[in-house]
Amino acid sequence: MNTLSDLISVDAIDANLSAINKKALFQQLATAAARLTGLPAKKILACLNERERLGSTGFGGGIAIPHGKIEGLPGVVGFFARLNTPVDFNAIDNLPVDLVFLLLSPPDSGADHLKALARVSRALRDRSTIAKLRGARSKDAIFALLVGTETLNAA
């Protein structure tokens, strides 16, 4: 697992997610992740809520990376959502969140989980990429931007 394209596919992107609050957002993310992984949405939701109780995964600038470890996954899996309307996320800068990268890993994924988190946060720190993600018109465009950040950062 060396790139974001190992974590995410075009099918794992929602370019127009609607959620009225963080609770509804997590329910929708869990449902989407359940479709991708075959795991029960309830199990994924419990995992996300458990991690969020430790502290907000909103890391500022309107971006959140909810993540957790869950039994039954063969490897690290990602899902990206751009929200139609930002939601309050108790982020460190108190700004509402409109870009969300969900990351789920098997319980024994240790270093792979941390590397994936680092890779995602690095990609979502670039201001020009963030602006383009917010303006992208399709799942394909979002995928190209996310995967393209690595070639920029590798140069």
C-alpha positions as YAML, in Angstrom:
chain: A
units: angstrom
residues:
- id: 1
  name: MET
  ca: [0.00, 0.00, 0.00]
- id: 2
  name: ASN
  ca: [2.00, 2.93, -1.27]
- id: 3
  name: THR
  ca: [-0.46, 5.43, -2.74]
- id: 4
  name: LEU
  ca: [-3.89, 6.92, -2.20]
- id: 5
  name: SER
  ca: [-5.07, 4.92, -5.20]
- id: 6
  name: ASP
  ca: [-4.44, 1.82, -3.03]
- id: 7
  name: LEU
  ca: [-6.91, 3.22, -0.47]
- id: 8
  name: ILE
  ca: [-9.68, 4.65, -2.59]
- id: 9
  name: SER
  ca: [-11.50, 4.10, -5.87]
- id: 10
  name: VAL
  ca: [-13.94, 6.21, -7.87]
- id: 11
  name: ASP
  ca: [-16.73, 4.06, -6.35]
- id: 12
  name: ALA
  ca: [-15.58, 5.17, -2.89]
- id: 13
  name: ILE
  ca: [-16.31, 8.84, -3.52]
- id: 14
  name: ASP
  ca: [-19.49, 10.84, -2.94]
- id: 15
  name: ALA
  ca: [-19.27, 14.29, -4.54]
- id: 16
  name: ASN
  ca: [-22.58, 15.57, -3.11]
- id: 17
  name: LEU
  ca: [-23.29, 14.11, 0.31]
- id: 18
  name: SER
  ca: [-26.06, 15.73, 2.34]
- id: 19
  name: ALA
  ca: [-26.02, 15.49, 6.12]
- id: 20
  name: ILE
  ca: [-27.69, 17.77, 8.64]
- id: 21
  name: ASN
  ca: [-25.18, 17.10, 11.42]
- id: 22
  name: LYS
  ca: [-22.19, 14.99, 12.43]
- id: 23
  name: LYS
  ca: [-24.37, 12.11, 13.65]
- id: 24
  name: ALA
  ca: [-26.20, 11.90, 10.30]
- id: 25
  name: LEU
  ca: [-22.89, 12.23, 8.46]
- id: 26
  name: PHE
  ca: [-21.42, 9.28, 10.36]
- id: 27
  name: GLN
  ca: [-24.53, 7.20, 9.62]
- id: 28
  name: GLN
  ca: [-24.19, 7.94, 5.90]
- id: 29
  name: LEU
  ca: [-20.45, 7.25, 5.92]
- id: 30
  name: ALA
  ca: [-21.06, 3.94, 7.70]
- id: 31
  name: THR
  ca: [-23.71, 2.97, 5.13]
- id: 32
  name: ALA
  ca: [-21.38, 3.86, 2.24]
- id: 33
  name: ALA
  ca: [-18.47, 1.99, 3.84]
- id: 34
  name: ALA
  ca: [-20.73, -1.03, 4.41]
- id: 35
  name: ARG
  ca: [-21.50, -1.11, 0.67]
- id: 36
  name: LEU
  ca: [-17.76, -1.04, -0.09]
- id: 37
  name: THR
  ca: [-16.60, -3.54, 2.51]
- id: 38
  name: GLY
  ca: [-19.56, -5.87, 3.06]
- id: 39
  name: LEU
  ca: [-19.34, -5.18, 6.81]
- id: 40
  name: PRO
  ca: [-22.46, -4.20, 8.76]
- id: 41
  name: ALA
  ca: [-23.07, -0.43, 8.81]
- id: 42
  name: LYS
  ca: [-23.87, -0.64, 12.55]
- id: 43
  name: LYS
  ca: [-20.44, -2.09, 13.24]
- id: 44
  name: ILE
  ca: [-18.73, 0.66, 11.22]
- id: 45
  name: LEU
  ca: [-20.82, 3.38, 12.89]
- id: 46
  name: ALA
  ca: [-19.90, 2.05, 16.35]
- id: 47
  name: CYS
  ca: [-16.21, 2.08, 15.34]
- id: 48
  name: LEU
  ca: [-16.41, 5.70, 14.13]
- id: 49
  name: ASN
  ca: [-18.31, 6.90, 17.20]
- id: 50
  name: GLU
  ca: [-15.87, 5.13, 19.52]
- id: 51
  name: ARG
  ca: [-12.87, 6.84, 17.89]
- id: 52
  name: GLU
  ca: [-14.60, 10.23, 17.83]
- id: 53
  name: ARG
  ca: [-15.24, 10.03, 21.60]
- id: 54
  name: LEU
  ca: [-11.45, 10.21, 22.05]
- id: 55
  name: GLY
  ca: [-11.42, 13.59, 20.29]
- id: 56
  name: SER
  ca: [-12.62, 15.18, 17.09]
- id: 57
  name: THR
  ca: [-11.09, 13.92, 13.85]
- id: 58
  name: GLY
  ca: [-11.79, 17.34, 12.33]
- id: 59
  name: PHE
  ca: [-8.27, 18.64, 11.81]
- id: 60
  name: GLY
  ca: [-9.10, 22.15, 10.60]
- id: 61
  name: GLY
  ca: [-9.77, 24.03, 7.41]
- id: 62
  name: GLY
  ca: [-13.13, 22.33, 6.90]
- id: 63
  name: ILE
  ca: [-11.54, 18.86, 6.69]
- id: 64
  name: ALA
  ca: [-12.07, 15.72, 8.79]
- id: 65
  name: ILE
  ca: [-10.47, 12.29, 8.67]
- id: 66
  name: PRO
  ca: [-12.68, 10.00, 10.73]
- id: 67
  name: HIS
  ca: [-10.92, 6.68, 11.15]
- id: 68
  name: GLY
  ca: [-10.93, 3.46, 13.08]
- id: 69
  name: LYS
  ca: [-9.90, -0.15, 13.21]
- id: 70
  name: ILE
  ca: [-12.49, -2.82, 12.58]
- id: 71
  name: GLU
  ca: [-12.50, -6.61, 12.31]
- id: 72
  name: GLY
  ca: [-13.21, -8.19, 8.95]
- id: 73
  name: LEU
  ca: [-11.23, -5.95, 6.61]
- id: 74
  name: PRO
  ca: [-8.49, -7.39, 4.40]
- id: 75
  name: GLY
  ca: [-6.64, -4.07, 4.37]
- id: 76
  name: VAL
  ca: [-6.95, -0.31, 4.78]
- id: 77
  name: VAL
  ca: [-10.00, 1.14, 2.98]
- id: 78
  name: GLY
  ca: [-10.90, 4.78, 2.28]
- id: 79
  name: PHE
  ca: [-14.06, 6.68, 1.37]
- id: 80
  name: PHE
  ca: [-14.15, 10.38, 0.45]
- id: 81
  name: ALA
  ca: [-17.17, 12.67, 0.68]
- id: 82
  name: ARG
  ca: [-17.71, 16.30, -0.22]
- id: 83
  name: LEU
  ca: [-20.69, 17.69, 1.67]
- id: 84
  name: ASN
  ca: [-23.29, 19.95, 0.07]
- id: 85
  name: THR
  ca: [-23.49, 21.91, 3.31]
- id: 86
  name: PRO
  ca: [-20.74, 21.95, 5.94]
- id: 87
  name: VAL
  ca: [-21.57, 20.40, 9.33]
- id: 88
  name: ASP
  ca: [-20.32, 21.27, 12.81]
- id: 89
  name: PHE
  ca: [-17.62, 18.76, 13.69]
- id: 90
  name: ASN
  ca: [-16.00, 20.18, 16.85]
- id: 91
  name: ALA
  ca: [-12.86, 20.59, 14.76]
- id: 92
  name: ILE
  ca: [-9.75, 22.09, 16.35]
- id: 93
  name: ASP
  ca: [-10.35, 25.42, 14.57]
- id: 94
  name: ASN
  ca: [-14.14, 25.29, 15.20]
- id: 95
  name: LEU
  ca: [-14.82, 25.56, 11.44]
- id: 96
  name: PRO
  ca: [-17.56, 23.34, 10.02]
- id: 97
  name: VAL
  ca: [-16.44, 20.42, 7.86]
- id: 98
  name: ASP
  ca: [-17.26, 19.92, 4.17]
- id: 99
  name: LEU
  ca: [-14.51, 17.49, 3.09]
- id: 100
  name: VAL
  ca: [-14.33, 14.09, 4.77]
- id: 101
  name: PHE
  ca: [-11.92, 11.22, 4.17]
- id: 102
  name: LEU
  ca: [-13.03, 8.10, 6.05]
- id: 103
  name: LEU
  ca: [-10.29, 5.56, 6.75]
- id: 104
  name: LEU
  ca: [-10.95, 2.05, 8.06]
- id: 105
  name: SER
  ca: [-8.25, -0.49, 8.87]
- id: 106
  name: PRO
  ca: [-8.01, -4.03, 10.23]
- id: 107
  name: PRO
  ca: [-7.13, -4.17, 13.97]
- id: 108
  name: ASP
  ca: [-3.63, -5.53, 13.27]
- id: 109
  name: SER
  ca: [-2.76, -2.90, 10.66]
- id: 110
  name: GLY
  ca: [-0.51, -0.80, 12.96]
- id: 111
  name: ALA
  ca: [2.01, 0.84, 10.63]
- id: 112
  name: ASP
  ca: [-0.22, 0.62, 7.53]
- id: 113
  name: HIS
  ca: [-2.99, 2.50, 9.36]
- id: 114
  name: LEU
  ca: [-0.59, 5.25, 10.47]
- id: 115
  name: LYS
  ca: [0.99, 5.52, 7.01]
- id: 116
  name: ALA
  ca: [-2.47, 5.80, 5.42]
- id: 117
  name: LEU
  ca: [-3.48, 8.53, 7.90]
- id: 118
  name: ALA
  ca: [-0.27, 10.43, 7.19]
- id: 119
  name: ARG
  ca: [-0.75, 10.06, 3.43]
- id: 120
  name: VAL
  ca: [-4.34, 11.34, 3.58]
- id: 121
  name: SER
  ca: [-3.52, 14.26, 5.86]
- id: 122
  name: ARG
  ca: [-0.58, 15.25, 3.64]
- id: 123
  name: ALA
  ca: [-2.84, 15.21, 0.56]
- id: 124
  name: LEU
  ca: [-5.49, 17.27, 2.35]
- id: 125
  name: ARG
  ca: [-3.06, 19.92, 3.59]
- id: 126
  name: ASP
  ca: [-2.38, 21.37, 0.16]
- id: 127
  name: ARG
  ca: [-4.53, 24.50, -0.21]
- id: 128
  name: SER
  ca: [-4.71, 24.41, -3.99]
- id: 129
  name: THR
  ca: [-5.80, 20.74, -3.92]
- id: 130
  name: ILE
  ca: [-8.47, 21.59, -1.32]
- id: 131
  name: ALA
  ca: [-9.82, 24.42, -3.47]
- id: 132
  name: LYS
  ca: [-9.93, 22.11, -6.49]
- id: 133
  name: LEU
  ca: [-11.66, 19.35, -4.49]
- id: 134
  name: ARG
  ca: [-14.32, 21.83, -3.43]
- id: 135
  name: GLY
  ca: [-14.86, 22.88, -7.05]
- id: 136
  name: ALA
  ca: [-14.64, 19.46, -8.72]
- id: 137
  name: ARG
  ca: [-17.77, 18.51, -10.63]
- id: 138
  name: SER
  ca: [-17.59, 14.72, -10.54]
- id: 139
  name: LYS
  ca: [-16.36, 11.66, -8.67]
- id: 140
  name: ASP
  ca: [-13.81, 11.09, -11.43]
- id: 141
  name: ALA
  ca: [-12.42, 14.61, -11.03]
- id: 142
  name: ILE
  ca: [-12.18, 14.21, -7.24]
- id: 143
  name: PHE
  ca: [-10.44, 10.85, -7.66]
- id: 144
  name: ALA
  ca: [-7.93, 12.35, -10.11]
- id: 145
  name: LEU
  ca: [-7.21, 15.21, -7.70]
- id: 146
  name: LEU
  ca: [-6.73, 12.91, -4.70]
- id: 147
  name: VAL
  ca: [-4.51, 10.47, -6.56]
- id: 148
  name: GLY
  ca: [-2.70, 13.29, -8.37]
- id: 149
  name: THR
  ca: [-1.57, 14.89, -5.08]
- id: 150
  name: GLU
  ca: [0.96, 12.12, -4.63]
- id: 151
  name: THR
  ca: [2.75, 12.75, -7.87]
- id: 152
  name: LEU
  ca: [2.98, 16.44, -6.88]
- id: 153
  name: ASN
  ca: [4.26, 15.63, -3.39]
- id: 154
  name: ALA
  ca: [6.73, 13.03, -4.70]
- id: 155
  name: ALA
  ca: [8.38, 15.52, -7.06]
...
